[in-house]
């Protein structure tokens, strides 16, 4: 009788442990790249979907590889983030469908101006656009013009935060330009600006820090160069453990500069390469001589290559535990 009770107790403890372990595995943040070609990291790949364990879904820099609001890969979107309004991030045009064109030469036949791919997706999904600086005013106007709700353009300036669903969002400084192309303005003013070779200004660009319900803190660099805030603010205050880092050179930090940010300033547990401006992979493998390869070799933490459509899962400490 005593042996039977002990066996039952051990079984109950084992079942309790198994049940306790189930939510722990589920409590990961899912990150899914929406690039130009399935299973590859390509020239214009920027877009990432972050999914909180409790369901909030965030689309970061929709750009040109998300095939508009009807892209079957999107699903539910609660929030869109835009680091800055350059066409390759906000989406001045986009592919007609996933896998259109090639990795080095995507099909960009669909024009999204004057609204932008970001605004069109937000209206179709009933999602909020969260940005900093002066960008919320611009997006509010575009949402209204496209039949959406201008109040869905939400301001979060540096030092503040906004919780949407289960994710807390704040902006951090980024050093880059943020010129708004004349095609987004249109009319006589837009034509005059294009003829003069000038752009409009919607305030400085931003980076983001996201805090998820499982405790994971993610830094989204945007197109920034090296900044002191990456040490003092992103690491020192927010303690980011996962970084999405631009590595494309010329227009952003190069691979060695990006590695310095990771190794010496932010010091996260892991990093997702972004904005490489190259066909970085072939058949899912990083190609020799690419910026992506150089960054992987220089970084002192695990570098995860964002292969389009392949979901990675990160625990609260910033470690990739699935799909790595």
PyMOL commands that set and color helices and strands:
alter all, ss='L'
color gray80, all
select helices_A, chain A and resi 2-26+87-91+117-125+135-145+150-152+182-184+187-196+229-235+255-266+291-298
alter helices_A, ss='H'
color red, helices_A
select strands_A, chain A and resi 29-33+48-51+57-60+79-81+93-94+110-111+128-131+153-155+162-164+167-173+179-180+200-201+206-211+217-220+242-246+270-274+281-282+285-286+302-304+311-314+320-322
alter strands_A, ss='S'
color yellow, strands_A
deselect
rebuild
show_as cartoon
